[in-house]
Structures are given as C-alpha cells and as structure tokens.
C-alpha cells in the first residue's frame, strides 16, 4: 500500500516534469493554457499520492506501537504466571493459587483458571454464601466456583469455623 502510493507519487511528479518541459517550448497561448490544466492535474495527483503515503506510514507506525505494547504485555504475563500454581481447592474444583514466598509478596489469593489459560490474571472474589459454602466469582468470564465444606477456603476466610 505504501509502496503503491510512493510509486504513483513518483510517476505523477515525472508526468508533471514532462508537461512543464513541453510548456517551455510552446508559443501558442491556447496550447499553453491546455498544458497548464494538465500540469495542475498532475500536481493534484502527486499531492494525493503523498497524502496516501503519509496515511500508510501513520498506519504502520500505529501497528508497530500496538505490537510493541502486545510484547510488553506478553513479557509481563510470562512473569506473572510463574507466580501461580494450579490447586484443587476442593475435589474437582481448581484455581491457580499464589505460590508461597514469591517476590514481591501479595496476600494469598486465587485466580481464574479459564482466564489464566487465556493469558489474563483475574482474581477470584468471594461472594457471600451460607454457613457451609462460599462462591468464588471471576469478574471477567463470570466463572463461579462453589466451594462447599468448612476450612476449604482459607485465603481471606474469617477464620475459626
Ligand atoms: Zn475468568
């Protein structure tokens, strides 16, 4: 796209140069006028091609910026994901848990396995349950893990029952 715009810019400039050269040899006012109109047309073409080349370059710069951002995010996620290990919270219910001793430290928490597999860290939030169970909700994909049984959910529990 950019190459095409630059090629048509080059050909427009060459055509404009040819017309200008031929005008120098003209003595007839009407013929001169006709060539002046052609020249204006070619200059307009050249301007349009220059604008197209600029737009194509701007699009490439924008694309480069987006890719750089994506690389930074991927590197950041590669570091983040090492901080978690898969854990069976209760039989058949899985979440990624912050490993012990990671630096910098954070309070113990679980992240959503579904989002983790998609390269996203989404902390599961405890929803009020009854005396025997709690639900851990993902704010992103809306996964809801129901955890039944006393003492199965230690992180953030109110302790002692
Ligand atoms: Zn999720």
Backbone and ligand atoms as CSV (ligand in chain L), in Angstrom:
chain,resi,resn,atom,element,x,y,z
A,1,UNK,N,N,0.849,-1.205,0.000
A,1,UNK,CA,C,0.000,0.000,0.000
A,1,UNK,C,C,0.876,1.242,0.000
A,2,UNK,N,N,1.819,1.253,0.920
A,2,UNK,CA,C,2.720,2.409,0.981
A,2,UNK,C,C,3.566,2.491,-0.283
A,3,UNK,N,N,4.049,1.339,-0.747
A,3,UNK,CA,C,4.881,1.285,-1.945
A,3,UNK,C,C,4.092,1.787,-3.150
A,4,UNK,N,N,2.836,1.362,-3.245
A,4,UNK,CA,C,1.966,1.803,-4.347
A,4,UNK,C,C,1.817,3.321,-4.343
A,5,UNK,N,N,1.586,3.891,-3.155
A,5,UNK,CA,C,1.411,5.339,-3.045
A,5,UNK,C,C,2.674,6.073,-3.466
A,6,UNK,N,N,3.822,5.549,-3.089
A,6,UNK,CA,C,5.089,6.209,-3.439
A,6,UNK,C,C,5.360,6.068,-4.944
A,7,UNK,N,N,5.007,4.892,-5.512
A,7,UNK,CA,C,5.187,4.708,-6.951
A,7,UNK,C,C,4.314,5.671,-7.740
A,8,UNK,N,N,3.064,5.861,-7.321
A,8,UNK,CA,C,2.203,6.779,-8.072
A,8,UNK,C,C,2.609,8.227,-7.841
A,9,UNK,N,N,3.176,8.501,-6.652
A,9,UNK,CA,C,3.720,9.839,-6.409
A,9,UNK,C,C,4.862,10.113,-7.389
A,10,UNK,N,N,5.757,9.148,-7.534
A,10,UNK,CA,C,6.901,9.286,-8.438
A,10,UNK,C,C,6.439,9.486,-9.884
A,11,UNK,N,N,5.462,8.698,-10.307
A,11,UNK,CA,C,5.015,8.801,-11.697
A,11,UNK,C,C,4.283,10.125,-11.940
A,12,UNK,N,N,3.543,10.622,-10.934
A,12,UNK,CA,C,2.878,11.922,-11.071
A,12,UNK,C,C,3.893,13.050,-11.177
A,13,UNK,N,N,4.929,12.967,-10.378
A,13,UNK,CA,C,5.965,14.014,-10.408
A,13,UNK,C,C,6.702,14.010,-11.756
A,14,UNK,N,N,6.954,12.800,-12.288
A,14,UNK,CA,C,7.621,12.689,-13.581
A,14,UNK,C,C,6.726,13.266,-14.682
A,15,UNK,N,N,5.439,12.937,-14.645
A,15,UNK,CA,C,4.489,13.456,-15.636
A,15,UNK,C,C,4.417,14.977,-15.556
A,16,UNK,N,N,4.387,15.511,-14.320
A,16,UNK,CA,C,4.343,16.967,-14.141
A,16,UNK,C,C,5.597,17.612,-14.728
A,17,UNK,N,N,6.737,16.981,-14.513
A,17,UNK,CA,C,8.011,17.485,-15.057
A,17,UNK,C,C,7.995,17.487,-16.582
A,18,UNK,N,N,7.467,16.406,-17.176
A,18,UNK,CA,C,7.372,16.303,-18.642
A,18,UNK,C,C,6.490,17.417,-19.213
A,19,UNK,N,N,5.344,17.632,-18.538
A,19,UNK,CA,C,4.416,18.678,-19.003
A,19,UNK,C,C,5.088,20.049,-18.907
A,20,UNK,N,N,5.755,20.315,-17.790
A,20,UNK,CA,C,6.425,21.603,-17.595
A,20,UNK,C,C,7.486,21.828,-18.682
A,21,UNK,N,N,8.236,20.758,-19.007
A,21,UNK,CA,C,9.250,20.865,-20.077
A,21,UNK,C,C,8.619,21.187,-21.421
A,22,UNK,N,N,7.523,20.520,-21.732
A,22,UNK,CA,C,6.877,20.750,-23.029
A,22,UNK,C,C,6.286,22.156,-23.103
A,23,UNK,N,N,5.880,22.693,-21.939
A,23,UNK,CA,C,5.306,24.051,-21.896
A,23,UNK,C,C,6.339,25.106,-22.291
A,24,UNK,N,N,7.604,24.822,-21.936
A,24,UNK,CA,C,8.671,25.800,-22.227
A,24,UNK,C,C,8.826,26.056,-23.731
A,25,UNK,N,N,8.437,25.033,-24.521
A,25,UNK,CA,C,8.606,25.151,-25.977
A,25,UNK,C,C,7.378,25.765,-26.653
A,26,UNK,N,N,6.299,25.969,-25.916
A,26,UNK,CA,C,5.044,26.439,-26.523
A,26,UNK,C,C,5.027,27.954,-26.685
A,27,UNK,N,N,4.506,28.399,-27.829
A,27,UNK,CA,C,4.345,29.836,-28.053
A,27,UNK,C,C,2.861,30.196,-28.132
A,28,UNK,N,N,2.033,29.169,-28.396
A,28,UNK,CA,C,0.594,29.383,-28.574
A,28,UNK,C,C,-0.108,29.453,-27.213
A,29,UNK,N,N,-0.813,30.533,-26.952
A,29,UNK,CA,C,-1.443,30.766,-25.641
A,29,UNK,C,C,-2.474,29.693,-25.293
A,30,UNK,N,N,-3.272,29.273,-26.286
A,30,UNK,CA,C,-4.313,28.267,-26.021
A,30,UNK,C,C,-3.684,26.922,-25.652
A,31,UNK,N,N,-2.637,26.549,-26.407
A,31,UNK,CA,C,-1.942,25.291,-26.119
A,31,UNK,C,C,-1.276,25.357,-24.740
A,32,UNK,N,N,-0.732,26.502,-24.419
A,32,UNK,CA,C,-0.084,26.726,-23.125
A,32,UNK,C,C,-1.110,26.551,-21.999
A,33,UNK,N,N,-2.282,27.154,-22.215
A,33,UNK,CA,C,-3.372,27.057,-21.239
A,33,UNK,C,C,-3.767,25.588,-21.010
A,34,UNK,N,N,-3.866,24.861,-22.123
A,34,UNK,CA,C,-4.228,23.440,-22.041
A,34,UNK,C,C,-3.196,22.664,-21.214
A,35,UNK,N,N,-1.907,22.939,-21.455
A,35,UNK,CA,C,-0.830,22.249,-20.728
A,35,UNK,C,C,-0.834,22.626,-19.237
A,36,UNK,N,N,-1.192,23.898,-18.972
A,36,UNK,CA,C,-1.242,24.359,-17.579
A,36,UNK,C,C,-2.304,23.570,-16.797
A,37,UNK,N,N,-3.427,23.284,-17.468
A,37,UNK,CA,C,-4.502,22.499,-16.831
A,37,UNK,C,C,-3.997,21.071,-16.542
A,38,UNK,N,N,-3.321,20.466,-17.544
A,38,UNK,CA,C,-2.752,19.125,-17.343
A,38,UNK,C,C,-1.759,19.119,-16.177
A,39,UNK,N,N,-0.935,20.173,-16.141
A,39,UNK,CA,C,0.074,20.282,-15.079
A,39,UNK,C,C,-0.583,20.332,-13.699
A,40,UNK,N,N,-1.645,21.149,-13.598
A,40,UNK,CA,C,-2.378,21.228,-12.329
A,40,UNK,C,C,-2.916,19.864,-11.915
A,41,UNK,N,N,-3.429,19.137,-12.907
A,41,UNK,CA,C,-3.973,17.800,-12.640
A,41,UNK,C,C,-2.911,16.877,-12.077
A,42,UNK,N,N,-1.727,16.912,-12.684
A,42,UNK,CA,C,-0.648,16.034,-12.214
A,42,UNK,C,C,-0.162,16.431,-10.820
A,43,UNK,N,N,-0.130,17.737,-10.571
A,43,UNK,CA,C,0.281,18.197,-9.229
A,43,UNK,C,C,-0.717,17.699,-8.176
A,44,UNK,N,N,-2.001,17.760,-8.538
A,44,UNK,CA,C,-3.041,17.265,-7.639
A,44,UNK,C,C,-2.861,15.761,-7.381
A,45,UNK,N,N,-2.585,14.994,-8.439
A,45,UNK,CA,C,-2.329,13.556,-8.291
A,45,UNK,C,C,-1.158,13.300,-7.345
A,46,UNK,N,N,-0.096,14.094,-7.551
A,46,UNK,CA,C,1.098,13.927,-6.718
A,46,UNK,C,C,0.764,14.211,-5.256
A,47,UNK,N,N,-0.030,15.264,-5.030
A,47,UNK,CA,C,-0.424,15.596,-3.645
A,47,UNK,C,C,-1.230,14.459,-3.019
A,48,UNK,N,N,-2.164,13.922,-3.803
A,48,UNK,CA,C,-2.989,12.816,-3.286
A,48,UNK,C,C,-2.129,11.598,-2.940
A,49,UNK,N,N,-1.169,11.300,-3.808
A,49,UNK,CA,C,-0.299,10.152,-3.558
A,49,UNK,C,C,0.560,10.384,-2.314
A,50,UNK,N,N,1.028,11.640,-2.144
A,50,UNK,CA,C,1.831,11.957,-0.960
A,50,UNK,C,C,0.997,11.788,0.305
A,51,UNK,N,N,-0.264,12.215,0.234
A,51,UNK,CA,C,-1.159,12.052,1.385
A,51,UNK,C,C,-1.402,10.578,1.687
A,52,UNK,N,N,-1.593,9.779,0.622
A,52,UNK,CA,C,-1.817,8.344,0.808
A,52,UNK,C,C,-0.588,7.687,1.427
A,53,UNK,N,N,0.605,8.106,0.962
A,53,UNK,CA,C,1.848,7.551,1.514
A,53,UNK,C,C,1.970,7.902,2.998
A,54,UNK,N,N,1.601,9.149,3.332
A,54,UNK,CA,C,1.625,9.576,4.737
A,54,UNK,C,C,0.678,8.747,5.589
A,55,UNK,N,N,-0.526,8.541,5.073
A,55,UNK,CA,C,-1.525,7.771,5.817
A,55,UNK,C,C,-1.045,6.337,6.015
A,56,UNK,N,N,-0.440,5.765,4.960
A,56,UNK,CA,C,0.058,4.387,5.060
A,56,UNK,C,C,1.170,4.305,6.104
A,57,UNK,N,N,2.029,5.317,6.114
A,57,UNK,CA,C,3.129,5.320,7.089
A,57,UNK,C,C,2.579,5.448,8.522
A,58,UNK,N,N,1.590,6.329,8.678
A,58,UNK,CA,C,0.978,6.504,10.003
A,58,UNK,C,C,0.351,5.195,10.477
A,59,UNK,N,N,-0.291,4.469,9.537
A,59,UNK,CA,C,-0.906,3.183,9.896
A,59,UNK,C,C,0.154,2.183,10.333
A,60,UNK,N,N,1.287,2.170,9.643
A,60,UNK,CA,C,2.378,1.263,10.007
A,60,UNK,C,C,2.942,1.596,11.391
A,61,UNK,N,N,3.097,2.897,11.650
A,61,UNK,CA,C,3.611,3.324,12.965
A,61,UNK,C,C,2.650,2.882,14.064
A,62,UNK,N,N,1.352,3.047,13.810
A,62,UNK,CA,C,0.336,2.654,14.786
A,62,UNK,C,C,0.377,1.132,15.037
A,63,UNK,N,N,0.538,0.377,13.954
A,63,UNK,CA,C,0.612,-1.082,14.040
A,63,UNK,C,C,1.841,-1.506,14.842
A,64,UNK,N,N,2.964,-0.837,14.597
A,64,UNK,CA,C,4.211,-1.127,15.319
A,64,UNK,C,C,4.009,-0.869,16.813
A,65,UNK,N,N,3.367,0.252,17.130
A,65,UNK,CA,C,3.126,0.614,18.527
A,65,UNK,C,C,2.255,-0.454,19.215
A,66,UNK,N,N,1.225,-0.903,18.511
A,66,UNK,CA,C,0.326,-1.921,19.073
A,66,UNK,C,C,1.081,-3.233,19.320
A,67,UNK,N,N,1.958,-3.605,18.381
A,67,UNK,CA,C,2.732,-4.839,18.537
A,67,UNK,C,C,3.713,-4.735,19.700
A,68,UNK,N,N,4.328,-3.561,19.841
A,68,UNK,CA,C,5.256,-3.360,20.969
A,68,UNK,C,C,4.524,-3.487,22.305
A,69,UNK,N,N,3.323,-2.917,22.352
A,69,UNK,CA,C,2.514,-2.987,23.565
A,69,UNK,C,C,2.181,-4.449,23.874
A,70,UNK,N,N,1.839,-5.204,22.827
A,70,UNK,CA,C,1.500,-6.616,22.986
A,70,UNK,C,C,2.696,-7.411,23.524
A,71,UNK,N,N,3.900,-7.098,23.043
A,71,UNK,CA,C,5.115,-7.788,23.501
A,71,UNK,C,C,5.342,-7.508,24.988
A,72,UNK,N,N,5.167,-6.229,25.379
A,72,UNK,CA,C,5.334,-5.862,26.793
A,72,UNK,C,C,4.334,-6.636,27.652
A,73,UNK,N,N,3.081,-6.719,27.186
A,73,UNK,CA,C,2.050,-7.435,27.941
A,73,UNK,C,C,2.372,-8.932,28.048
A,74,UNK,N,N,2.876,-9.506,26.938
A,74,UNK,CA,C,3.222,-10.930,26.951
A,74,UNK,C,C,4.374,-11.208,27.908
A,75,UNK,N,N,5.370,-10.329,27.923
A,75,UNK,CA,C,6.501,-10.493,28.850
A,75,UNK,C,C,6.019,-10.370,30.287
A,76,UNK,N,N,5.139,-9.404,30.515
A,76,UNK,CA,C,4.610,-9.177,31.859
A,76,UNK,C,C,3.819,-10.410,32.321
A,77,UNK,N,N,2.998,-10.966,31.417
A,77,UNK,CA,C,2.213,-12.146,31.768
A,77,UNK,C,C,3.125,-13.348,32.017
A,78,UNK,N,N,4.195,-13.500,31.225
A,78,UNK,CA,C,5.131,-14.611,31.416
A,78,UNK,C,C,5.715,-14.571,32.833
A,79,UNK,N,N,5.985,-13.350,33.323
A,79,UNK,CA,C,6.481,-13.205,34.705
A,79,UNK,C,C,5.378,-13.509,35.714
A,80,UNK,N,N,4.177,-12.964,35.452
A,80,UNK,CA,C,3.047,-13.134,36.375
A,80,UNK,C,C,2.670,-14.602,36.557
A,81,UNK,N,N,2.587,-15.345,35.439
A,81,UNK,CA,C,2.041,-16.700,35.507
A,81,UNK,C,C,2.934,-17.641,36.308
A,82,UNK,N,N,4.220,-17.307,36.393
A,82,UNK,CA,C,5.154,-18.118,37.184
A,82,UNK,C,C,4.878,-18.023,38.678
A,83,UNK,N,N,4.121,-17.002,39.055
A,83,UNK,CA,C,3.834,-16.790,40.474
A,83,UNK,C,C,2.714,-17.692,40.990
A,84,UNK,N,N,2.035,-18.410,40.073
A,84,UNK,CA,C,0.865,-19.200,40.464
A,84,UNK,C,C,1.046,-20.685,40.190
A,85,UNK,N,N,0.404,-21.489,41.019
A,85,UNK,CA,C,0.388,-22.928,40.807
A,85,UNK,C,C,-1.050,-23.422,40.845
A,86,UNK,N,N,-1.332,-24.435,40.012
A,86,UNK,CA,C,-2.692,-24.979,39.982
A,86,UNK,C,C,-3.001,-25.699,41.292
A,87,UNK,N,N,-4.171,-25.431,41.824
A,87,UNK,CA,C,-4.544,-26.067,43.082
A,87,UNK,C,C,-5.972,-26.583,43.012
A,88,UNK,N,N,-6.182,-27.772,43.560
A,88,UNK,CA,C,-7.536,-28.312,43.679
A,88,UNK,C,C,-8.063,-27.820,45.020
A,89,UNK,N,N,-8.922,-26.809,44.971
A,89,UNK,CA,C,-9.391,-26.179,46.211
A,89,UNK,C,C,-10.229,-27.168,47.003
A,90,UNK,N,N,-11.204,-27.763,46.330
A,90,UNK,CA,C,-11.907,-28.935,46.851
A,90,UNK,C,C,-11.970,-29.920,45.696
A,91,UNK,N,N,-12.358,-31.116,45.956
A,91,UNK,CA,C,-12.356,-32.167,44.935
A,91,UNK,C,C,-13.052,-31.695,43.645
A,92,UNK,N,N,-12.282,-31.654,42.536
A,92,UNK,CA,C,-12.853,-31.291,41.235
A,92,UNK,C,C,-13.003,-29.803,40.979
A,93,UNK,N,N,-12.580,-28.970,41.935
A,93,UNK,CA,C,-12.681,-27.513,41.749
A,93,UNK,C,C,-11.271,-26.930,41.774
A,94,UNK,N,N,-10.876,-26.345,40.637
A,94,UNK,CA,C,-9.493,-25.886,40.501
A,94,UNK,C,C,-9.388,-24.369,40.380
A,95,UNK,N,N,-8.282,-23.855,40.889
A,95,UNK,CA,C,-7.953,-22.453,40.689
A,95,UNK,C,C,-6.435,-22.341,40.780
A,96,UNK,N,N,-5.898,-21.275,40.237
A,96,UNK,CA,C,-4.467,-21.035,40.420
A,96,UNK,C,C,-4.279,-20.231,41.692
A,97,UNK,N,N,-3.320,-20.699,42.485
A,97,UNK,CA,C,-3.084,-20.066,43.774
A,97,UNK,C,C,-1.715,-19.389,43.763
A,98,UNK,N,N,-1.639,-18.229,44.402
A,98,UNK,CA,C,-0.347,-17.561,44.537
A,98,UNK,C,C,0.596,-18.479,45.318
A,99,UNK,N,N,1.795,-18.710,44.747
A,99,UNK,CA,C,2.754,-19.579,45.425
A,99,UNK,C,C,3.294,-18.890,46.675
A,100,UNK,N,N,3.680,-19.703,47.631
A,100,UNK,CA,C,4.265,-19.148,48.850
A,100,UNK,C,C,5.662,-18.606,48.547
A,101,UNK,N,N,5.981,-17.485,49.173
A,101,UNK,CA,C,7.347,-16.971,49.099
A,101,UNK,C,C,7.692,-16.193,47.842
A,102,UNK,N,N,6.691,-15.854,46.994
A,102,UNK,CA,C,7.004,-15.092,45.787
A,102,UNK,C,C,7.338,-13.636,46.138
A,103,UNK,N,N,8.172,-13.050,45.278
A,103,UNK,CA,C,8.552,-11.648,45.468
A,103,UNK,C,C,8.100,-10.831,44.268
A,104,UNK,N,N,7.517,-9.637,44.439
A,104,UNK,CA,C,7.092,-9.079,45.727
A,104,UNK,C,C,5.894,-9.848,46.283
A,105,UNK,N,N,5.796,-9.918,47.620
A,105,UNK,CA,C,4.705,-10.695,48.220
A,105,UNK,C,C,3.340,-10.034,48.032
A,106,UNK,N,N,2.310,-10.853,48.032
A,106,UNK,CA,C,0.932,-10.372,47.977
A,106,UNK,C,C,0.141,-11.238,48.931
A,107,UNK,N,N,-1.026,-10.766,49.382
A,107,UNK,CA,C,-1.874,-11.647,50.182
A,107,UNK,C,C,-2.254,-12.869,49.346
A,108,UNK,N,N,-2.397,-14.012,49.979
A,108,UNK,CA,C,-2.773,-15.237,49.262
A,108,UNK,C,C,-4.116,-15.035,48.552
A,109,UNK,N,N,-4.166,-15.442,47.305
A,109,UNK,CA,C,-5.424,-15.339,46.570
A,109,UNK,C,C,-5.433,-16.379,45.455
A,110,UNK,N,N,-6.607,-16.564,44.881
A,110,UNK,CA,C,-6.769,-17.490,43.750
A,110,UNK,C,C,-7.076,-16.696,42.491
A,111,UNK,N,N,-6.612,-17.222,41.355
A,111,UNK,CA,C,-7.007,-16.616,40.078
A,111,UNK,C,C,-7.747,-17.661,39.239
A,112,UNK,N,N,-8.564,-17.134,38.343
A,112,UNK,CA,C,-9.446,-17.949,37.496
A,112,UNK,C,C,-8.621,-18.781,36.500
A,113,UNK,N,N,-8.889,-20.103,36.460
A,113,UNK,CA,C,-8.147,-20.977,35.532
A,113,UNK,C,C,-8.489,-20.664,34.075
A,114,UNK,N,N,-9.750,-20.378,33.819
A,114,UNK,CA,C,-10.186,-20.070,32.455
A,114,UNK,C,C,-9.450,-18.843,31.912
A,115,UNK,N,N,-9.404,-17.770,32.711
A,115,UNK,CA,C,-8.724,-16.541,32.286
A,115,UNK,C,C,-7.210,-16.750,32.233
A,116,UNK,N,N,-6.693,-17.513,33.167
A,116,UNK,CA,C,-5.253,-17.820,33.194
A,116,UNK,C,C,-4.828,-18.452,31.875
A,117,UNK,N,N,-5.636,-19.418,31.384
A,117,UNK,CA,C,-5.303,-20.091,30.122
A,117,UNK,C,C,-5.326,-19.117,28.948
A,118,UNK,N,N,-6.046,-18.022,29.105
A,118,UNK,CA,C,-6.098,-17.008,28.051
A,118,UNK,C,C,-5.095,-15.873,28.285
A,119,UNK,N,N,-4.177,-16.103,29.215
A,119,UNK,CA,C,-3.129,-15.111,29.458
A,119,UNK,C,C,-3.574,-13.915,30.277
A,120,UNK,N,N,-4.613,-14.100,31.099
A,120,UNK,CA,C,-5.099,-12.997,31.923
A,120,UNK,C,C,-5.129,-13.412,33.383
A,121,UNK,N,N,-4.686,-12.501,34.248
A,121,UNK,CA,C,-4.769,-12.747,35.683
A,121,UNK,C,C,-6.050,-12.100,36.186
A,122,UNK,N,N,-6.994,-12.932,36.664
A,122,UNK,CA,C,-8.245,-12.398,37.205
A,122,UNK,C,C,-8.461,-13.020,38.577
A,123,UNK,N,N,-8.393,-12.169,39.582
A,123,UNK,CA,C,-8.537,-12.655,40.957
A,123,UNK,C,C,-9.990,-13.054,41.223
A,124,UNK,N,N,-10.156,-14.230,41.826
A,124,UNK,CA,C,-11.495,-14.706,42.188
A,124,UNK,C,C,-11.943,-14.014,43.477
A,125,UNK,N,N,-13.172,-13.526,43.465
A,125,UNK,CA,C,-13.701,-12.825,44.626
A,125,UNK,C,C,-14.746,-13.663,45.333
A,126,UNK,N,N,-14.625,-13.647,46.627
A,126,UNK,CA,C,-15.549,-14.429,47.449
A,126,UNK,C,C,-16.894,-13.720,47.552
A,127,UNK,N,N,-17.929,-14.471,47.219
A,127,UNK,CA,C,-19.289,-13.947,47.355
A,127,UNK,C,C,-19.893,-14.525,48.633
A,128,UNK,N,N,-20.788,-13.771,49.259
A,128,UNK,CA,C,-21.399,-14.303,50.467
A,128,UNK,C,C,-22.149,-15.604,50.174
A,129,UNK,N,N,-21.938,-16.585,50.993
A,129,UNK,CA,C,-22.642,-17.856,50.822
A,129,UNK,C,C,-23.388,-18.179,52.108
A,130,UNK,N,N,-23.726,-19.436,52.255
A,130,UNK,CA,C,-24.340,-19.830,53.519
A,130,UNK,C,C,-23.241,-20.343,54.455
A,131,UNK,N,N,-23.624,-20.935,55.560
A,131,UNK,CA,C,-22.661,-21.363,56.575
A,131,UNK,C,C,-21.744,-22.466,56.048
A,132,UNK,N,N,-22.224,-23.230,55.041
A,132,UNK,CA,C,-21.478,-24.395,54.588
A,132,UNK,C,C,-20.702,-24.188,53.281
A,133,UNK,N,N,-20.959,-23.071,52.584
A,133,UNK,CA,C,-20.277,-22.896,51.301
A,133,UNK,C,C,-19.998,-21.426,50.985
A,134,UNK,N,N,-19.048,-21.217,50.095
A,134,UNK,CA,C,-18.807,-19.882,49.540
A,134,UNK,C,C,-18.721,-20.053,48.020
A,135,UNK,N,N,-18.902,-18.948,47.326
A,135,UNK,CA,C,-18.733,-18.958,45.882
A,135,UNK,C,C,-17.591,-18.010,45.540
A,136,UNK,N,N,-16.713,-18.487,44.636
A,136,UNK,CA,C,-15.616,-17.642,44.166
A,136,UNK,C,C,-15.941,-17.220,42.740
A,137,UNK,N,N,-16.096,-15.900,42.545
A,137,UNK,CA,C,-16.517,-15.386,41.240
A,137,UNK,C,C,-15.365,-14.748,40.482
A,138,UNK,N,N,-15.320,-15.016,39.158
A,138,UNK,CA,C,-14.382,-14.319,38.286
A,138,UNK,C,C,-15.081,-13.075,37.733
A,139,UNK,N,N,-14.473,-11.904,37.897
A,139,UNK,CA,C,-15.117,-10.680,37.425
A,139,UNK,C,C,-15.107,-10.552,35.901
A,140,UNK,N,N,-14.307,-11.387,35.235
A,140,UNK,CA,C,-14.160,-11.263,33.791
A,140,UNK,C,C,-15.053,-12.250,33.044
A,141,UNK,N,N,-14.763,-13.553,33.183
A,141,UNK,CA,C,-15.500,-14.560,32.408
A,141,UNK,C,C,-16.725,-15.082,33.151
A,142,UNK,N,N,-16.954,-14.579,34.363
A,142,UNK,CA,C,-18.140,-14.919,35.149
A,142,UNK,C,C,-18.161,-16.369,35.633
A,143,UNK,N,N,-17.004,-17.015,35.600
A,143,UNK,CA,C,-16.904,-18.333,36.219
A,143,UNK,C,C,-17.257,-18.186,37.694
A,144,UNK,N,N,-18.061,-19.113,38.214
A,144,UNK,CA,C,-18.410,-19.102,39.632
A,144,UNK,C,C,-18.098,-20.470,40.217
A,145,UNK,N,N,-17.150,-20.514,41.138
A,145,UNK,CA,C,-16.777,-21.780,41.773
A,145,UNK,C,C,-17.469,-21.875,43.118
A,146,UNK,N,N,-18.261,-22.939,43.275
A,146,UNK,CA,C,-18.926,-23.131,44.558
A,146,UNK,C,C,-18.057,-24.052,45.400
A,147,UNK,N,N,-17.677,-23.545,46.543
A,147,UNK,CA,C,-16.785,-24.305,47.419
A,147,UNK,C,C,-17.552,-24.675,48.685
A,148,UNK,N,N,-17.748,-25.965,48.846
A,148,UNK,CA,C,-18.536,-26.455,49.987
A,148,UNK,C,C,-17.614,-27.109,51.005
A,149,UNK,N,N,-17.887,-26.870,52.255
A,149,UNK,CA,C,-17.142,-27.546,53.313
A,149,UNK,C,C,-16.332,-26.574,54.147
A,150,UNK,N,N,-16.289,-26.825,55.438
A,150,UNK,CA,C,-15.565,-25.938,56.340
A,150,UNK,C,C,-14.068,-26.039,56.109
A,151,UNK,N,N,-13.420,-24.886,56.144
A,151,UNK,CA,C,-11.955,-24.890,56.090
A,151,UNK,C,C,-11.369,-25.120,54.711
A,152,UNK,N,N,-12.219,-25.224,53.673
A,152,UNK,CA,C,-11.681,-25.489,52.336
A,152,UNK,C,C,-11.162,-24.210,51.685
A,153,UNK,N,N,-11.664,-23.122,52.132
A,153,UNK,CA,C,-11.222,-21.871,51.513
A,153,UNK,C,C,-10.546,-21.025,52.570
A,154,UNK,N,N,-9.245,-21.136,52.631
A,154,UNK,CA,C,-8.502,-20.484,53.701
A,154,UNK,C,C,-8.253,-19.011,53.419
A,155,UNK,N,N,-7.875,-18.688,52.187
A,155,UNK,CA,C,-7.494,-17.304,51.887
A,155,UNK,C,C,-8.669,-16.365,52.109
A,156,UNK,N,N,-8.471,-15.369,52.949
A,156,UNK,CA,C,-9.496,-14.369,53.174
A,156,UNK,C,C,-10.669,-14.862,53.995
A,157,UNK,N,N,-10.599,-16.085,54.527
A,157,UNK,CA,C,-11.709,-16.576,55.342
A,157,UNK,C,C,-11.708,-15.859,56.667
A,158,UNK,N,N,-12.873,-15.812,57.258
A,158,UNK,CA,C,-12.969,-15.081,58.511
A,158,UNK,C,C,-12.409,-15.888,59.673
A,159,UNK,N,N,-11.956,-17.090,59.394
A,159,UNK,CA,C,-11.179,-17.850,60.366
A,159,UNK,C,C,-11.995,-18.551,61.435
A,160,UNK,N,N,-11.575,-19.698,61.798
A,160,UNK,CA,C,-12.044,-20.327,63.014
A,160,UNK,C,C,-13.315,-21.131,62.910
A,161,UNK,N,N,-13.919,-21.280,61.686
A,161,UNK,CA,C,-15.025,-22.228,61.645
A,161,UNK,C,C,-15.035,-23.083,60.412
L,1,ZN,ZN,ZN,-12.228,-15.888,34.439
